[in-house]
Amino acid sequence: MNIKIILNKKIDIYKQIYSYFKEEILVERLKINERLPSIRQVANKLQVNNITVLKAYSLLESDGYIYKIKGSGSFVKNISLKDTYPLQKPILENFKSGQIKINSNINFASATPNKEMFPTKIFQDIISDLFLEDGSDLFIYEDSQGNLDLRKNIANLLKTRMKNITYKDIQITNGAQQGLDLLKKGVIKHSSTVILGSPTYSGAITTFSNFCKIKTVSMEPDGFNMKELGNLLESVKIDYIYVMTNYQSPTGYKWSQDKKIKLLNLAKEYNFYIIEDDCLSELYYHEIPTSSIKSLDLNDKVFYINTFSKTIMPGLRLGYLISPKKFIPVIINSKFISDISSCNLSQKSLNIFLENYYDEHLSKIRTFYKNKYQLVKSLIYKSKFLKVEYLPEGGFYFWISILNNLNSDLLYIKLKERGVSVLPGNIFFYENNNSNQIRISFAAVSEEEIILGFKIIEKTICEIIQGRESVYIPLI
């Protein structure tokens, strides 16, 4: 075995030893249950103190890369990103909602909309007028179901796409994530079984994991693998199925009309409910608006979740949930228990924006993001190491395969060191998956950052493959 180390580098030697073995494990040059060289062996070869190597091995063990057997040595653990980063998964998920700042110069991980497109001046004027008109009334509690005018306005926006939806069916939420949380609090039980796509939005995995029973069905470019789903429905009682029908995270897939109808028919036949997350449907780039499963729902079997975080501003923290009618009282109660109501000022200002500015704003952001979409697509096509098998028609995401079967966890780590953030494929699978895929979002980055970021990605992959990242010192 060769160990890479640079003795004059301004990084502690034990950290360099740690990084070397971590990489060897991630790229599977060190196999599961393979024995590592002894501490003395490494120390003698590198001419360092045993304690230095011991510190490196202890860190590898605490981070979940290796395990020790007393009297026998240290061995490679069966790991995935989920195992080795117990705190990383929720941190990665926060990239999407912008709850934390990412320590990187180029952020392909975040799906937070670009601040350049926030209609801040319009909202400043709207809020100023509201203060003059309503004053302190803006800061009283609003109805738990949501501001009446806002709910009527949303129902009006939906009327051409969803028949028979009225303001009485709409529950205002603090974004799409609260829609999932309200279902978990009031509708879904610990004994429930929920089907997720594989892969799927990692926020859904986080929400339902360790709460209820989870089953998965493989994703195809036009929706679930229906044969796989049918076999599962025959063998297990399913209560809920979670789907992102339009421009799914992470794949960008869009469900076909045929599969939407088939899923609704199965919901009626097997008596389960569909949870439809449709937060990106307005961001289409081919001038063809999408449809939702809810718009086809004749048997009241669909919970429909949407948000204004992606199309307007995430800081508004406003979205909505449309439930089957029998669940509406339960959802209202869950909302009251959670936080009583959403912000009155935000709801009233959003209502005015929807009435007067929303259509024009949507047209602007579609053009803005389509330009970045085209740029990312062209850079992928030019790449020697990246491949995309499905071109999304909207949304923020490209689901990219890394050629040479390079482990996406390793690439994630190396890119993070170089100031570029992506999301490794493993976090989008409920079950362990040694993915060679990454999700790249172009939502938050400028065109200049996209071009530079792809250059760094290409260079990093090339160096990993060619093993040129640092000097090799042979280790017997």
Backbone torsions as a table, in degrees:
resi	resn	phi	psi	omega
1	MET	NA	144.2	173.6
2	ASN	-106.8	139.6	177.1
3	ILE	-115.2	132.0	-178.8
4	LYS	-90.0	126.7	179.4
5	ILE	-156.6	144.3	177.3
6	ILE	-122.9	107.2	-169.7
7	LEU	-70.5	-23.9	-179.6
8	ASN	-96.1	7.3	179.7
9	LYS	-73.6	147.0	-177.3
10	LYS	-85.8	50.7	175.5
11	ILE	-134.5	137.6	-179.0
12	ASP	-53.1	141.9	-177.4
13	ILE	-59.9	-40.7	-177.7
14	TYR	-64.2	-33.1	177.7
15	LYS	-69.9	-34.7	176.3
16	GLN	-67.3	-40.5	177.0
17	ILE	-63.7	-44.0	176.9
18	TYR	-57.1	-49.0	-177.2
19	SER	-63.4	-37.9	179.6
20	TYR	-62.1	-51.6	-177.2
21	PHE	-68.4	-33.9	177.2
22	LYS	-60.2	-45.2	179.4
23	GLU	-65.1	-42.8	179.6
24	GLU	-59.2	-35.7	179.4
25	ILE	-73.5	-43.6	-177.1
26	LEU	-65.3	-36.8	179.8
27	VAL	-89.3	2.7	173.5
28	GLU	66.2	26.8	167.8
29	ARG	-73.5	-30.0	167.7
30	LEU	-99.0	120.0	-173.4
31	LYS	-86.1	162.4	177.8
32	ILE	-56.4	132.0	179.2
33	ASN	70.8	6.3	175.3
34	GLU	-72.6	141.8	-177.9
35	ARG	-81.5	132.9	174.9
36	LEU	-78.8	156.8	172.8
37	PRO	-57.1	151.1	-179.7
38	SER	-66.5	159.4	178.0
39	ILE	-58.2	-43.5	-179.5
40	ARG	-64.2	-40.6	-178.8
41	GLN	-61.4	-46.2	179.0
42	VAL	-65.8	-43.6	-178.5
43	ALA	-61.8	-43.3	-179.6
44	ASN	-65.2	-42.7	-177.4
45	LYS	-66.5	-38.7	-178.6
46	LEU	-90.2	-6.4	-178.4
47	GLN	57.3	50.1	175.6
48	VAL	-125.4	170.3	179.9
49	ASN	-71.0	146.0	176.9
50	ASN	-55.6	-35.9	-177.7
51	ILE	-62.9	-34.7	178.0
52	THR	-60.2	-46.5	179.5
53	VAL	-68.9	-38.2	178.8
54	LEU	-59.2	-41.8	177.8
55	LYS	-61.3	-41.3	179.1
56	ALA	-64.7	-45.1	-179.5
57	TYR	-66.4	-37.5	178.6
58	SER	-64.8	-38.5	178.0
59	LEU	-67.8	-39.5	176.2
60	LEU	-61.0	-39.5	-180.0
61	GLU	-69.2	-44.5	-177.6
62	SER	-67.4	-28.6	178.3
63	ASP	-87.0	-1.1	171.9
64	GLY	88.7	16.2	179.9
65	TYR	-87.6	-29.8	-177.0
66	ILE	-135.6	164.6	170.7
67	TYR	-132.3	156.3	-176.8
68	LYS	-114.6	142.2	172.0
69	ILE	-119.0	119.6	-175.6
70	LYS	-57.2	126.8	179.0
71	GLY	85.4	-9.5	-177.4
72	SER	-116.1	-28.9	178.2
73	GLY	122.8	-160.5	-177.7
74	SER	-112.3	141.8	-173.6
75	PHE	-134.0	154.4	-178.9
76	VAL	-73.3	129.6	-179.8
77	LYS	-86.0	153.0	173.4
78	ASN	-77.6	103.7	-169.5
79	ILE	-126.2	162.8	167.0
80	SER	-143.9	176.3	178.4
81	LEU	-57.9	-34.9	-178.8
82	LYS	-64.7	-33.0	-178.1
83	ASP	-79.8	-42.9	-171.7
84	THR	-84.0	-14.3	179.2
85	TYR	-127.1	69.9	-177.2
86	PRO	-60.1	-26.6	179.1
87	LEU	-99.0	-8.5	-174.0
88	GLN	-74.5	-36.6	-173.7
89	LYS	-58.8	-50.8	177.2
90	PRO	-64.4	-31.2	177.4
91	ILE	-65.6	-45.5	178.2
92	LEU	-60.4	-40.9	-179.4
93	GLU	-63.5	-33.9	179.2
94	ASN	-65.1	-20.5	176.8
95	PHE	-53.4	-37.5	-173.1
96	LYS	-69.5	-37.9	-174.4
97	SER	-95.9	-0.7	176.2
98	GLY	71.8	24.3	-176.4
99	GLN	-77.5	-17.6	178.3
100	ILE	-133.4	159.2	173.3
101	LYS	-88.7	141.1	-178.1
102	ILE	-98.5	132.8	-178.3
103	ASN	-80.8	68.1	178.1
104	SER	-152.7	156.8	179.7
105	ASN	-82.8	-34.5	-175.6
106	ILE	-123.7	115.8	-168.9
107	ASN	-110.9	89.6	174.0
108	PHE	-87.2	1.8	-178.0
109	ALA	-87.6	-33.9	-171.5
110	SER	-80.6	139.1	171.3
111	ALA	-104.4	16.4	174.2
112	THR	-68.9	127.3	-178.9
113	PRO	-57.5	153.8	-178.0
114	ASN	-68.1	129.3	-177.7
115	LYS	-60.6	-24.6	-179.8
116	GLU	-59.4	-26.1	-177.0
117	MET	-101.3	6.3	177.5
118	PHE	-70.2	130.3	179.3
119	PRO	-82.3	57.5	-172.0
120	THR	-66.7	-39.2	-179.1
121	LYS	-65.1	-40.1	178.5
122	ILE	-62.8	-44.7	179.8
123	PHE	-67.9	-33.4	176.4
124	GLN	-60.0	-44.6	179.5
125	ASP	-68.2	-41.6	179.4
126	ILE	-61.0	-45.8	-177.3
127	ILE	-67.4	-38.4	177.2
128	SER	-59.9	-44.3	178.8
129	ASP	-65.2	-38.9	178.7
130	LEU	-63.2	-39.2	178.9
131	PHE	-63.5	-39.1	179.3
132	LEU	-67.0	-35.2	-176.3
133	GLU	-84.1	-44.1	-169.4
134	ASP	-111.4	-23.5	176.9
135	GLY	53.0	-125.7	-174.8
136	SER	-67.4	-17.6	178.3
137	ASP	-64.3	-19.1	178.6
138	LEU	-67.2	-16.1	-171.7
139	PHE	-113.6	17.0	171.6
140	ILE	-89.3	165.1	176.9
141	TYR	-65.5	137.4	173.9
142	GLU	-90.6	165.9	174.2
143	ASP	-55.1	139.6	-176.9
144	SER	-59.6	-32.2	179.5
145	GLN	-76.2	-20.2	178.9
146	GLY	123.1	160.8	179.5
147	ASN	-56.9	129.6	-173.8
148	LEU	-61.8	-45.7	-179.4
149	ASP	-62.7	-39.6	179.2
150	LEU	-64.7	-43.3	179.5
151	ARG	-64.5	-37.9	176.8
152	LYS	-65.7	-38.7	-179.9
153	ASN	-66.0	-42.5	178.0
154	ILE	-64.0	-43.6	177.7
155	ALA	-59.3	-37.2	178.4
156	ASN	-67.2	-39.2	177.0
157	LEU	-63.5	-31.9	-175.4
158	LEU	-88.4	-9.1	-167.4
159	LYS	-63.1	-29.1	179.8
160	THR	-79.8	-17.2	-177.3
161	ARG	-105.6	-27.6	-176.7
162	MET	-130.6	114.1	178.1
163	LYS	-78.5	150.1	172.6
164	ASN	68.0	15.9	174.3
165	ILE	-95.6	127.5	177.1
166	THR	-122.0	172.8	179.0
167	TYR	-59.6	-24.9	-179.8
168	LYS	-68.0	-19.9	-178.7
169	ASP	-88.5	-9.3	-169.1
170	ILE	-100.5	129.8	174.2
171	GLN	-112.3	121.1	176.4
172	ILE	-75.5	136.1	-179.2
173	THR	-128.4	165.9	173.2
174	ASN	-87.0	71.3	-179.5
175	GLY	84.3	173.4	-177.3
176	ALA	-66.5	-34.6	-177.0
177	GLN	-62.8	-36.8	177.6
178	GLN	-67.6	-28.8	174.3
179	GLY	-57.9	-45.0	176.6
180	LEU	-64.4	-41.4	-178.3
181	ASP	-65.0	-37.6	178.5
182	LEU	-66.2	-36.6	175.8
183	LEU	-64.6	-40.4	-179.8
184	LYS	-66.8	-35.4	-178.3
185	LYS	-77.2	-35.8	-170.4
186	GLY	-114.6	-18.8	-171.2
187	VAL	-119.6	-54.9	-175.8
188	ILE	-78.1	134.3	-178.8
189	LYS	-103.8	164.7	177.1
190	HIS	-62.2	-28.4	-179.3
191	SER	-84.0	-6.1	-177.9
192	SER	-70.1	152.9	173.3
193	THR	-114.4	125.7	-177.3
194	VAL	-116.9	134.4	174.2
195	ILE	-95.7	132.2	173.8
196	LEU	-117.3	153.0	172.4
197	GLY	-71.7	161.5	178.0
198	SER	-133.0	98.2	9.3
199	PRO	-86.9	173.8	177.6
200	THR	-154.0	174.5	176.4
201	TYR	-55.4	123.1	-173.7
202	SER	-70.7	-18.8	173.6
203	GLY	-65.0	-33.8	176.4
204	ALA	-70.0	-39.9	177.0
205	ILE	-60.1	-45.4	179.7
206	THR	-63.2	-40.9	-177.5
207	THR	-64.6	-45.5	-171.9
208	PHE	-92.3	-22.4	-179.2
209	SER	-63.2	143.4	179.4
210	ASN	61.5	15.0	176.5
211	PHE	-119.1	-45.6	-179.8
212	CYS	-138.9	-178.1	-179.4
213	LYS	-81.0	138.9	-176.4
214	ILE	-119.9	134.1	168.6
215	LYS	-124.9	155.6	-178.6
216	THR	-127.4	152.8	176.2
217	VAL	-132.2	137.8	-178.1
218	SER	-63.2	140.3	175.9
219	MET	-88.7	140.9	171.0
220	GLU	-121.2	162.9	-175.8
221	PRO	-56.8	-21.4	179.3
222	ASP	-111.2	17.1	177.8
223	GLY	127.4	-162.1	180.0
224	PHE	-61.4	153.0	164.5
225	ASN	-70.7	104.5	-170.0
226	MET	-71.0	-29.3	175.9
227	LYS	-65.8	-43.8	177.5
228	GLU	-62.0	-43.1	178.9
229	LEU	-62.8	-44.9	-179.9
230	GLY	-59.2	-42.9	178.4
231	ASN	-63.0	-38.8	180.0
232	LEU	-67.9	-42.4	179.1
233	LEU	-63.8	-30.8	177.8
234	GLU	-70.7	-27.6	-171.7
235	SER	-104.5	-20.7	-174.2
236	VAL	-136.1	140.9	173.9
237	LYS	-75.7	115.6	-178.8
238	ILE	-103.7	135.5	-179.6
239	ASP	-101.6	-37.8	-176.2
240	TYR	-144.6	148.8	171.9
241	ILE	-127.0	125.2	178.8
242	TYR	-97.7	129.6	179.2
243	VAL	-138.7	148.4	164.3
244	MET	-110.1	104.4	-170.5
245	THR	-77.2	-29.3	-174.5
246	ASN	-123.0	117.1	175.7
247	TYR	60.0	53.6	-173.1
248	GLN	-55.0	144.6	166.6
249	SER	-89.3	124.6	12.4
250	PRO	-101.2	-4.1	-163.8
251	THR	-86.2	-24.7	-171.7
252	GLY	80.4	4.9	-177.4
253	TYR	-62.9	149.7	175.9
254	LYS	-126.1	126.5	-179.0
255	TRP	-65.4	140.8	174.8
256	SER	-76.8	157.6	177.8
257	GLN	-60.5	-39.2	-178.6
258	ASP	-60.5	-44.7	-178.4
259	LYS	-73.2	-30.6	174.8
260	LYS	-61.6	-45.4	180.0
261	ILE	-66.1	-41.9	178.6
262	LYS	-61.1	-41.0	-179.9
263	LEU	-64.3	-41.1	177.6
264	LEU	-63.4	-40.4	178.2
265	ASN	-64.8	-38.8	177.4
266	LEU	-67.4	-36.0	178.1
267	ALA	-60.7	-40.4	177.5
268	LYS	-69.3	-44.3	-176.6
269	GLU	-65.9	-42.3	-174.1
270	TYR	-104.3	4.0	173.8
271	ASN	57.1	55.2	171.0
272	PHE	-122.1	168.2	178.6
273	TYR	-111.0	149.6	179.5
274	ILE	-104.2	131.6	173.5
275	ILE	-105.5	108.9	-175.2
276	GLU	-104.8	116.4	177.1
277	ASP	-99.2	113.5	-170.4
278	ASP	-124.4	40.8	-168.2
279	CYS	-75.3	-9.8	-177.5
280	LEU	-115.5	8.9	-171.5
281	SER	-64.4	-24.7	-179.4
282	GLU	-78.2	-13.5	-175.7
283	LEU	-97.0	66.7	178.6
284	TYR	-103.4	147.2	-172.9
285	TYR	-117.4	8.5	-178.2
286	HIS	-121.4	21.8	175.4
287	GLU	60.3	19.3	178.5
288	ILE	-121.8	103.0	179.3
289	PRO	-57.9	147.7	-179.8
290	THR	-90.8	166.6	174.7
291	SER	-116.3	161.6	179.4
292	SER	-110.3	161.8	172.6
293	ILE	-64.9	-36.0	-179.6
294	LYS	-58.6	-33.7	-179.0
295	SER	-68.1	-16.7	180.0
296	LEU	-104.3	0.9	-170.0
297	ASP	-80.1	103.0	-179.3
298	LEU	-96.1	-11.1	-174.8
299	ASN	-114.4	11.8	176.4
300	ASP	57.6	53.2	-177.2
301	LYS	-114.4	9.3	-172.5
302	VAL	-122.9	129.4	165.2
303	PHE	-92.1	123.8	-175.5
304	TYR	-112.9	126.0	-177.3
305	ILE	-119.8	133.0	175.4
306	ASN	-145.5	166.2	-176.4
307	THR	-147.3	156.5	173.0
308	PHE	-99.8	5.6	-179.1
309	SER	-65.3	-35.1	-177.2
310	LYS	-84.7	-32.3	-175.0
311	THR	-93.9	-23.4	-179.4
312	ILE	-118.4	-83.1	178.9
313	MET	-152.2	134.7	-179.9
314	PRO	-66.4	-27.7	-178.4
315	GLY	-67.6	-15.1	174.3
316	LEU	-64.1	-32.0	-177.5
317	ARG	52.6	50.0	179.7
318	LEU	-132.2	133.5	173.3
319	GLY	-149.8	-164.8	178.7
320	TYR	-153.7	157.4	-179.9
321	LEU	-129.3	128.3	174.2
322	ILE	-110.8	118.8	-175.5
323	SER	-104.9	157.0	163.1
324	PRO	-53.3	141.9	-168.5
325	LYS	-55.5	-35.6	-176.3
326	LYS	-68.3	-17.1	-178.5
327	PHE	-96.6	-6.3	-174.6
328	ILE	-57.4	-46.6	178.5
329	PRO	-60.5	-36.9	179.4
330	VAL	-65.6	-42.2	-179.6
331	ILE	-66.0	-42.4	178.2
332	ILE	-60.8	-42.1	178.3
333	ASN	-64.0	-41.5	178.8
334	SER	-62.9	-39.4	177.7
335	LYS	-63.7	-44.5	179.6
336	PHE	-60.3	-43.6	-179.9
337	ILE	-65.7	-35.6	-176.4
338	SER	-69.8	-53.5	-175.8
339	ASP	-156.3	19.8	-179.5
340	ILE	69.3	-61.1	179.5
341	SER	-163.3	164.1	175.3
342	SER	-80.5	161.4	-173.9
343	CYS	-55.8	125.3	-178.5
344	ASN	-63.6	-45.1	-179.5
345	LEU	-60.7	-45.8	-179.9
346	SER	-62.5	-42.1	-178.3
347	GLN	-64.9	-43.7	-178.2
348	LYS	-68.4	-38.5	178.8
349	SER	-69.7	-38.7	176.4
350	LEU	-62.3	-40.6	-179.7
351	ASN	-58.1	-45.1	179.3
352	ILE	-65.2	-40.5	179.6
353	PHE	-62.7	-44.0	-179.7
354	LEU	-62.1	-38.3	-178.3
355	GLU	-69.0	-34.1	-167.2
356	ASN	-116.2	-23.1	-170.0
357	TYR	-130.6	-11.7	-166.2
358	TYR	-64.5	-45.0	-177.3
359	ASP	-60.4	-46.0	179.0
360	GLU	-64.3	-40.0	179.5
361	HIS	-63.2	-43.9	179.1
362	LEU	-60.0	-40.9	178.9
363	SER	-61.3	-41.3	179.9
364	LYS	-65.5	-46.2	-175.0
365	ILE	-72.6	-29.6	176.0
366	ARG	-62.9	-42.4	177.9
367	THR	-65.3	-43.8	-178.7
368	PHE	-60.4	-50.1	-176.9
369	TYR	-76.2	-27.6	177.7
370	LYS	-64.3	-37.8	177.6
371	ASN	-61.5	-41.5	179.1
372	LYS	-71.9	-36.6	175.2
373	TYR	-57.3	-46.6	-179.5
374	GLN	-64.5	-37.8	179.2
375	LEU	-64.9	-48.4	179.4
376	VAL	-60.7	-43.0	179.6
377	LYS	-58.9	-44.0	-179.0
378	SER	-65.8	-36.6	-179.9
379	LEU	-70.8	-35.6	176.3
380	ILE	-64.3	-43.3	-179.0
381	TYR	-63.8	-30.7	-179.9
382	LYS	-82.5	-14.4	-172.8
383	SER	-71.1	145.4	174.2
384	LYS	-84.1	-19.5	-169.0
385	PHE	-119.9	-7.0	-175.2
386	LEU	-118.1	145.7	-179.7
387	LYS	-143.5	137.3	174.6
388	VAL	-120.2	124.4	-176.2
389	GLU	-93.0	-12.8	-179.5
390	TYR	-137.8	125.5	177.4
391	LEU	-95.7	113.8	179.4
392	PRO	-66.8	155.8	178.6
393	GLU	-100.0	0.6	179.8
394	GLY	-174.5	-172.4	179.5
395	GLY	81.5	-164.3	-174.0
396	PHE	-114.3	-2.8	-161.9
397	TYR	-117.7	143.2	164.6
398	PHE	-118.9	131.8	179.1
399	TRP	-100.6	105.7	-165.0
400	ILE	-112.7	131.0	174.1
401	SER	-90.2	138.4	176.8
402	ILE	-96.2	122.3	-179.3
403	LEU	-69.3	170.4	-174.2
404	ASN	66.7	13.0	177.0
405	ASN	55.4	36.0	-178.6
406	LEU	-71.5	134.2	-178.7
407	ASN	-66.6	127.3	-175.0
408	SER	-70.3	-26.0	177.2
409	ASP	-63.6	-43.7	179.3
410	LEU	-63.8	-44.8	179.7
411	LEU	-62.7	-40.5	177.0
412	TYR	-56.2	-46.7	-178.5
413	ILE	-63.4	-46.8	-177.3
414	LYS	-66.4	-39.9	178.9
415	LEU	-67.7	-37.4	178.9
416	LYS	-60.9	-37.7	177.5
417	GLU	-64.2	-24.3	-175.8
418	ARG	-104.4	13.3	173.8
419	GLY	83.3	20.1	177.9
420	VAL	-123.8	127.9	179.5
421	SER	-108.6	127.9	169.7
422	VAL	-127.6	175.8	173.8
423	LEU	-113.4	123.6	179.1
424	PRO	-71.8	147.6	-172.5
425	GLY	-60.2	-29.3	-173.0
426	ASN	-59.5	-30.2	-174.9
427	ILE	-72.7	-9.3	-179.6
428	PHE	-98.0	8.1	178.2
429	PHE	-116.7	132.0	176.7
430	TYR	-67.6	-41.7	177.8
431	GLU	-95.0	155.5	-178.6
432	ASN	-54.4	136.4	-179.4
433	ASN	-148.9	116.1	179.7
434	ASN	-80.0	78.8	-170.0
435	SER	-79.9	143.4	169.1
436	ASN	-108.1	29.0	-178.2
437	GLN	-119.0	152.1	174.9
438	ILE	-130.0	153.3	171.8
439	ARG	-103.0	126.5	174.8
440	ILE	-112.3	126.1	175.5
441	SER	-108.4	134.5	178.7
442	PHE	-102.3	13.6	-174.1
443	ALA	-63.7	-46.9	-167.9
444	ALA	-99.0	-7.3	-173.0
445	VAL	-99.2	151.6	175.3
446	SER	-82.9	168.6	178.6
447	GLU	-64.4	-36.9	177.4
448	GLU	-63.7	-41.0	178.3
449	GLU	-66.7	-36.4	178.2
450	ILE	-61.1	-47.5	-178.2
451	ILE	-63.2	-47.4	179.4
452	LEU	-65.6	-42.0	-179.2
453	GLY	-60.1	-41.1	178.9
454	PHE	-68.3	-33.7	175.2
455	LYS	-62.9	-41.7	179.2
456	ILE	-66.8	-40.9	178.5
457	ILE	-61.1	-46.9	179.7
458	GLU	-60.2	-47.3	-177.9
459	LYS	-63.9	-40.5	-178.8
460	THR	-65.8	-45.3	179.0
461	ILE	-61.7	-44.0	179.6
462	CYS	-58.6	-44.9	-178.3
463	GLU	-68.5	-37.0	177.2
464	ILE	-63.7	-46.2	-177.9
465	ILE	-64.1	-41.7	-176.4
466	GLN	-86.0	-7.3	177.4
467	GLY	65.8	37.0	-175.4
468	ARG	-104.8	17.4	-173.6
469	GLU	-72.8	-27.6	179.8
470	SER	-162.2	177.3	-173.8
471	VAL	-78.4	140.5	177.1
472	TYR	-91.8	135.1	169.1
473	ILE	-118.7	118.5	-177.1
474	PRO	-58.1	141.9	177.6
475	LEU	-130.2	115.9	-175.8
476	ILE	-71.1	NA	NA
